């Protein structure tokens, strides 16, 4: 049994996920600070959420294949 996956792309995906979470957090803080254009700001946050979901889906798929 291996503790470290053979697929090194996992580490890149976790970095991408962390960056996406950070971007979404910044967008949320900006939205709460400015309280204008809420629809578009919420849409931007939703896009980050979808991006994160896609990364998690890719991670789970690769884990199941490993």
Jmol script that loads the backbone (N, CA, C; Angstrom):
load data "model"
ATOM      1  N   UNK A   1       0.846  -1.180   0.000  1.00  0.00           N
ATOM      2  CA  UNK A   1       0.000   0.000   0.000  1.00  0.00           C
ATOM      3  C   UNK A   1       0.888   1.239   0.000  1.00  0.00           C
ATOM      4  N   UNK A   2       0.572   2.161  -0.868  1.00  0.00           N
ATOM      5  CA  UNK A   2       1.361   3.384  -0.996  1.00  0.00           C
ATOM      6  C   UNK A   2       0.640   4.538  -0.307  1.00  0.00           C
ATOM      7  N   UNK A   3       1.392   5.361   0.401  1.00  0.00           N
ATOM      8  CA  UNK A   3       0.809   6.532   1.043  1.00  0.00           C
ATOM      9  C   UNK A   3       0.819   7.738   0.126  1.00  0.00           C
ATOM     10  N   UNK A   4       1.775   7.790  -0.776  1.00  0.00           N
ATOM     11  CA  UNK A   4       1.868   8.917  -1.713  1.00  0.00           C
ATOM     12  C   UNK A   4       1.420   8.413  -3.083  1.00  0.00           C
ATOM     13  N   UNK A   5       0.452   9.091  -3.688  1.00  0.00           N
ATOM     14  CA  UNK A   5      -0.050   8.625  -4.985  1.00  0.00           C
ATOM     15  C   UNK A   5       1.015   8.718  -6.077  1.00  0.00           C
ATOM     16  N   UNK A   6       0.959   7.805  -7.010  1.00  0.00           N
ATOM     17  CA  UNK A   6       1.882   7.826  -8.148  1.00  0.00           C
ATOM     18  C   UNK A   6       1.597   9.025  -9.050  1.00  0.00           C
ATOM     19  N   UNK A   7       0.376   9.419  -9.099  1.00  0.00           N
ATOM     20  CA  UNK A   7      -0.057  10.536  -9.939  1.00  0.00           C
ATOM     21  C   UNK A   7       0.295  11.845  -9.228  1.00  0.00           C
ATOM     22  N   UNK A   8       1.321  12.550  -9.711  1.00  0.00           N
ATOM     23  CA  UNK A   8       1.738  13.800  -9.061  1.00  0.00           C
ATOM     24  C   UNK A   8       0.804  14.954  -9.380  1.00  0.00           C
ATOM     25  N   UNK A   9      -0.062  14.792 -10.325  1.00  0.00           N
ATOM     26  CA  UNK A   9      -1.038  15.840 -10.667  1.00  0.00           C
ATOM     27  C   UNK A   9      -1.949  16.149  -9.473  1.00  0.00           C
ATOM     28  N   UNK A  10      -2.087  15.218  -8.545  1.00  0.00           N
ATOM     29  CA  UNK A  10      -2.924  15.454  -7.363  1.00  0.00           C
ATOM     30  C   UNK A  10      -2.471  16.716  -6.629  1.00  0.00           C
ATOM     31  N   UNK A  11      -1.171  16.868  -6.485  1.00  0.00           N
ATOM     32  CA  UNK A  11      -0.647  18.005  -5.758  1.00  0.00           C
ATOM     33  C   UNK A  11      -0.974  19.314  -6.471  1.00  0.00           C
ATOM     34  N   UNK A  12      -0.872  19.319  -7.784  1.00  0.00           N
ATOM     35  CA  UNK A  12      -1.235  20.506  -8.574  1.00  0.00           C
ATOM     36  C   UNK A  12      -2.721  20.822  -8.419  1.00  0.00           C
ATOM     37  N   UNK A  13      -3.542  19.775  -8.400  1.00  0.00           N
ATOM     38  CA  UNK A  13      -4.979  19.989  -8.254  1.00  0.00           C
ATOM     39  C   UNK A  13      -5.304  20.588  -6.892  1.00  0.00           C
ATOM     40  N   UNK A  14      -4.610  20.146  -5.830  1.00  0.00           N
ATOM     41  CA  UNK A  14      -4.853  20.706  -4.496  1.00  0.00           C
ATOM     42  C   UNK A  14      -4.427  22.175  -4.455  1.00  0.00           C
ATOM     43  N   UNK A  15      -3.331  22.510  -5.125  1.00  0.00           N
ATOM     44  CA  UNK A  15      -2.890  23.913  -5.194  1.00  0.00           C
ATOM     45  C   UNK A  15      -3.933  24.740  -5.943  1.00  0.00           C
ATOM     46  N   UNK A  16      -4.438  24.221  -7.051  1.00  0.00           N
ATOM     47  CA  UNK A  16      -5.486  24.907  -7.814  1.00  0.00           C
ATOM     48  C   UNK A  16      -6.735  25.112  -6.962  1.00  0.00           C
ATOM     49  N   UNK A  17      -7.095  24.092  -6.200  1.00  0.00           N
ATOM     50  CA  UNK A  17      -8.276  24.195  -5.342  1.00  0.00           C
ATOM     51  C   UNK A  17      -8.070  25.265  -4.271  1.00  0.00           C
ATOM     52  N   UNK A  18      -6.898  25.281  -3.666  1.00  0.00           N
ATOM     53  CA  UNK A  18      -6.601  26.294  -2.656  1.00  0.00           C
ATOM     54  C   UNK A  18      -6.654  27.692  -3.227  1.00  0.00           C
ATOM     55  N   UNK A  19      -6.125  27.878  -4.427  1.00  0.00           N
ATOM     56  CA  UNK A  19      -6.159  29.187  -5.086  1.00  0.00           C
ATOM     57  C   UNK A  19      -7.598  29.592  -5.406  1.00  0.00           C
ATOM     58  N   UNK A  20      -8.403  28.640  -5.809  1.00  0.00           N
ATOM     59  CA  UNK A  20      -9.811  28.920  -6.115  1.00  0.00           C
ATOM     60  C   UNK A  20     -10.561  29.337  -4.853  1.00  0.00           C
ATOM     61  N   UNK A  21     -10.311  28.659  -3.757  1.00  0.00           N
ATOM     62  CA  UNK A  21     -10.950  29.015  -2.484  1.00  0.00           C
ATOM     63  C   UNK A  21     -10.514  30.415  -2.064  1.00  0.00           C
ATOM     64  N   UNK A  22      -9.247  30.715  -2.233  1.00  0.00           N
ATOM     65  CA  UNK A  22      -8.734  32.034  -1.882  1.00  0.00           C
ATOM     66  C   UNK A  22      -9.374  33.118  -2.759  1.00  0.00           C
ATOM     67  N   UNK A  23      -9.477  32.869  -4.048  1.00  0.00           N
ATOM     68  CA  UNK A  23     -10.111  33.830  -4.959  1.00  0.00           C
ATOM     69  C   UNK A  23     -11.575  34.056  -4.594  1.00  0.00           C
ATOM     70  N   UNK A  24     -12.276  32.972  -4.278  1.00  0.00           N
ATOM     71  CA  UNK A  24     -13.691  33.090  -3.903  1.00  0.00           C
ATOM     72  C   UNK A  24     -13.838  33.870  -2.602  1.00  0.00           C
ATOM     73  N   UNK A  25     -12.940  33.636  -1.670  1.00  0.00           N
ATOM     74  CA  UNK A  25     -12.986  34.360  -0.394  1.00  0.00           C
ATOM     75  C   UNK A  25     -12.762  35.844  -0.600  1.00  0.00           C
ATOM     76  N   UNK A  26     -11.810  36.184  -1.434  1.00  0.00           N
ATOM     77  CA  UNK A  26     -11.551  37.602  -1.736  1.00  0.00           C
ATOM     78  C   UNK A  26     -12.764  38.246  -2.413  1.00  0.00           C
ATOM     79  N   UNK A  27     -13.378  37.505  -3.324  1.00  0.00           N
ATOM     80  CA  UNK A  27     -14.554  38.036  -4.014  1.00  0.00           C
ATOM     81  C   UNK A  27     -15.698  38.261  -3.026  1.00  0.00           C
ATOM     82  N   UNK A  28     -15.859  37.360  -2.061  1.00  0.00           N
ATOM     83  CA  UNK A  28     -16.903  37.510  -1.054  1.00  0.00           C
ATOM     84  C   UNK A  28     -16.634  38.729  -0.169  1.00  0.00           C
ATOM     85  N   UNK A  29     -15.404  38.899   0.277  1.00  0.00           N
ATOM     86  CA  UNK A  29     -15.054  40.057   1.108  1.00  0.00           C
ATOM     87  C   UNK A  29     -15.302  41.346   0.338  1.00  0.00           C
ATOM     88  N   UNK A  30     -14.911  41.365  -0.929  1.00  0.00           N
ATOM     89  CA  UNK A  30     -15.132  42.551  -1.767  1.00  0.00           C
ATOM     90  C   UNK A  30     -16.626  42.843  -1.907  1.00  0.00           C
ATOM     91  N   UNK A  31     -17.416  41.797  -2.110  1.00  0.00           N
ATOM     92  CA  UNK A  31     -18.858  41.982  -2.241  1.00  0.00           C
ATOM     93  C   UNK A  31     -19.447  42.565  -0.951  1.00  0.00           C
ATOM     94  N   UNK A  32     -19.025  42.047   0.186  1.00  0.00           N
ATOM     95  CA  UNK A  32     -19.556  42.512   1.466  1.00  0.00           C
ATOM     96  C   UNK A  32     -19.064  43.918   1.810  1.00  0.00           C
ATOM     97  N   UNK A  33     -17.869  44.266   1.368  1.00  0.00           N
ATOM     98  CA  UNK A  33     -17.340  45.613   1.613  1.00  0.00           C
ATOM     99  C   UNK A  33     -18.058  46.667   0.776  1.00  0.00           C
ATOM    100  N   UNK A  34     -18.309  46.365  -0.480  1.00  0.00           N
ATOM    101  CA  UNK A  34     -18.840  47.370  -1.403  1.00  0.00           C
ATOM    102  C   UNK A  34     -20.364  47.356  -1.502  1.00  0.00           C
ATOM    103  N   UNK A  35     -20.956  46.202  -1.334  1.00  0.00           N
ATOM    104  CA  UNK A  35     -22.418  46.058  -1.379  1.00  0.00           C
ATOM    105  C   UNK A  35     -23.064  46.725  -2.599  1.00  0.00           C
ATOM    106  N   UNK A  36     -22.404  46.619  -3.735  1.00  0.00           N
ATOM    107  CA  UNK A  36     -22.983  47.108  -4.984  1.00  0.00           C
ATOM    108  C   UNK A  36     -22.860  46.005  -6.035  1.00  0.00           C
ATOM    109  N   UNK A  37     -23.647  46.094  -7.062  1.00  0.00           N
ATOM    110  CA  UNK A  37     -23.594  45.123  -8.155  1.00  0.00           C
ATOM    111  C   UNK A  37     -23.625  43.683  -7.610  1.00  0.00           C
ATOM    112  N   UNK A  38     -24.524  43.467  -6.670  1.00  0.00           N
ATOM    113  CA  UNK A  38     -24.553  42.191  -5.951  1.00  0.00           C
ATOM    114  C   UNK A  38     -24.792  40.984  -6.861  1.00  0.00           C
ATOM    115  N   UNK A  39     -25.640  41.155  -7.855  1.00  0.00           N
ATOM    116  CA  UNK A  39     -25.932  40.030  -8.738  1.00  0.00           C
ATOM    117  C   UNK A  39     -24.662  39.559  -9.444  1.00  0.00           C
ATOM    118  N   UNK A  40     -23.922  40.490 -10.047  1.00  0.00           N
ATOM    119  CA  UNK A  40     -22.702  40.108 -10.773  1.00  0.00           C
ATOM    120  C   UNK A  40     -21.618  39.585  -9.841  1.00  0.00           C
ATOM    121  N   UNK A  41     -21.532  40.164  -8.658  1.00  0.00           N
ATOM    122  CA  UNK A  41     -20.549  39.687  -7.692  1.00  0.00           C
ATOM    123  C   UNK A  41     -20.905  38.267  -7.219  1.00  0.00           C
ATOM    124  N   UNK A  42     -22.169  38.008  -6.993  1.00  0.00           N
ATOM    125  CA  UNK A  42     -22.607  36.663  -6.600  1.00  0.00           C
ATOM    126  C   UNK A  42     -22.358  35.667  -7.733  1.00  0.00           C
ATOM    127  N   UNK A  43     -22.563  36.111  -8.950  1.00  0.00           N
ATOM    128  CA  UNK A  43     -22.308  35.254 -10.114  1.00  0.00           C
ATOM    129  C   UNK A  43     -20.824  34.878 -10.188  1.00  0.00           C
ATOM    130  N   UNK A  44     -19.964  35.828  -9.894  1.00  0.00           N
ATOM    131  CA  UNK A  44     -18.519  35.576  -9.900  1.00  0.00           C
ATOM    132  C   UNK A  44     -18.158  34.533  -8.831  1.00  0.00           C
ATOM    133  N   UNK A  45     -18.753  34.664  -7.655  1.00  0.00           N
ATOM    134  CA  UNK A  45     -18.510  33.700  -6.580  1.00  0.00           C
ATOM    135  C   UNK A  45     -19.039  32.326  -6.979  1.00  0.00           C
ATOM    136  N   UNK A  46     -20.192  32.290  -7.621  1.00  0.00           N
ATOM    137  CA  UNK A  46     -20.759  31.025  -8.092  1.00  0.00           C
ATOM    138  C   UNK A  46     -19.830  30.359  -9.112  1.00  0.00           C
ATOM    139  N   UNK A  47     -19.195  31.174  -9.968  1.00  0.00           N
ATOM    140  CA  UNK A  47     -18.236  30.617 -10.933  1.00  0.00           C
ATOM    141  C   UNK A  47     -17.044  29.973 -10.223  1.00  0.00           C
ATOM    142  N   UNK A  48     -16.574  30.621  -9.152  1.00  0.00           N
ATOM    143  CA  UNK A  48     -15.492  30.024  -8.369  1.00  0.00           C
ATOM    144  C   UNK A  48     -15.948  28.706  -7.744  1.00  0.00           C
ATOM    145  N   UNK A  49     -17.179  28.677  -7.275  1.00  0.00           N
ATOM    146  CA  UNK A  49     -17.716  27.449  -6.681  1.00  0.00           C
ATOM    147  C   UNK A  49     -17.739  26.316  -7.706  1.00  0.00           C
ATOM    148  N   UNK A  50     -18.185  26.614  -8.918  1.00  0.00           N
ATOM    149  CA  UNK A  50     -18.224  25.589  -9.966  1.00  0.00           C
ATOM    150  C   UNK A  50     -16.815  25.120 -10.319  1.00  0.00           C
ATOM    151  N   UNK A  51     -15.883  26.064 -10.359  1.00  0.00           N
ATOM    152  CA  UNK A  51     -14.495  25.702 -10.648  1.00  0.00           C
ATOM    153  C   UNK A  51     -13.966  24.754  -9.565  1.00  0.00           C
ATOM    154  N   UNK A  52     -14.248  25.070  -8.309  1.00  0.00           N
ATOM    155  CA  UNK A  52     -13.827  24.196  -7.216  1.00  0.00           C
ATOM    156  C   UNK A  52     -14.481  22.829  -7.291  1.00  0.00           C
ATOM    157  N   UNK A  53     -15.768  22.811  -7.617  1.00  0.00           N
ATOM    158  CA  UNK A  53     -16.477  21.536  -7.772  1.00  0.00           C
ATOM    159  C   UNK A  53     -15.835  20.678  -8.869  1.00  0.00           C
ATOM    160  N   UNK A  54     -15.450  21.326  -9.963  1.00  0.00           N
ATOM    161  CA  UNK A  54     -14.821  20.590 -11.064  1.00  0.00           C
ATOM    162  C   UNK A  54     -13.475  20.012 -10.642  1.00  0.00           C
ATOM    163  N   UNK A  55     -12.715  20.768  -9.866  1.00  0.00           N
ATOM    164  CA  UNK A  55     -11.423  20.269  -9.394  1.00  0.00           C
ATOM    165  C   UNK A  55     -11.636  19.065  -8.481  1.00  0.00           C
ATOM    166  N   UNK A  56     -12.576  19.181  -7.543  1.00  0.00           N
ATOM    167  CA  UNK A  56     -12.865  18.063  -6.633  1.00  0.00           C
ATOM    168  C   UNK A  56     -13.330  16.836  -7.419  1.00  0.00           C
ATOM    169  N   UNK A  57     -14.168  17.038  -8.415  1.00  0.00           N
ATOM    170  CA  UNK A  57     -14.639  15.932  -9.243  1.00  0.00           C
ATOM    171  C   UNK A  57     -13.452  15.245  -9.938  1.00  0.00           C
ATOM    172  N   UNK A  58     -12.525  16.056 -10.464  1.00  0.00           N
ATOM    173  CA  UNK A  58     -11.348  15.502 -11.121  1.00  0.00           C
ATOM    174  C   UNK A  58     -10.491  14.717 -10.126  1.00  0.00           C
ATOM    175  N   UNK A  59     -10.314  15.254  -8.927  1.00  0.00           N
ATOM    176  CA  UNK A  59      -9.538  14.556  -7.893  1.00  0.00           C
ATOM    177  C   UNK A  59     -10.184  13.212  -7.575  1.00  0.00           C
ATOM    178  N   UNK A  60     -11.485  13.213  -7.341  1.00  0.00           N
ATOM    179  CA  UNK A  60     -12.173  11.970  -6.991  1.00  0.00           C
ATOM    180  C   UNK A  60     -12.086  10.945  -8.118  1.00  0.00           C
ATOM    181  N   UNK A  61     -12.228  11.396  -9.339  1.00  0.00           N
ATOM    182  CA  UNK A  61     -12.127  10.489 -10.487  1.00  0.00           C
ATOM    183  C   UNK A  61     -10.738   9.859 -10.557  1.00  0.00           C
ATOM    184  N   UNK A  62      -9.715  10.686 -10.404  1.00  0.00           N
ATOM    185  CA  UNK A  62      -8.346  10.168 -10.470  1.00  0.00           C
ATOM    186  C   UNK A  62      -8.038   9.240  -9.293  1.00  0.00           C
ATOM    187  N   UNK A  63      -8.575   9.574  -8.118  1.00  0.00           N
ATOM    188  CA  UNK A  63      -8.361   8.694  -6.972  1.00  0.00           C
ATOM    189  C   UNK A  63      -8.992   7.324  -7.193  1.00  0.00           C
ATOM    190  N   UNK A  64     -10.182   7.324  -7.776  1.00  0.00           N
ATOM    191  CA  UNK A  64     -10.857   6.053  -8.051  1.00  0.00           C
ATOM    192  C   UNK A  64     -10.124   5.234  -9.112  1.00  0.00           C
ATOM    193  N   UNK A  65      -9.373   5.904  -9.974  1.00  0.00           N
ATOM    194  CA  UNK A  65      -8.648   5.210 -11.024  1.00  0.00           C
ATOM    195  C   UNK A  65      -7.261   4.752 -10.567  1.00  0.00           C
ATOM    196  N   UNK A  66      -6.817   5.268  -9.422  1.00  0.00           N
ATOM    197  CA  UNK A  66      -5.456   4.953  -8.945  1.00  0.00           C
ATOM    198  C   UNK A  66      -5.444   3.651  -8.176  1.00  0.00           C
TER     199      UNK A  66
END
end "model"
wireframe off; spacefill off
backbone 0.3
color backbone group
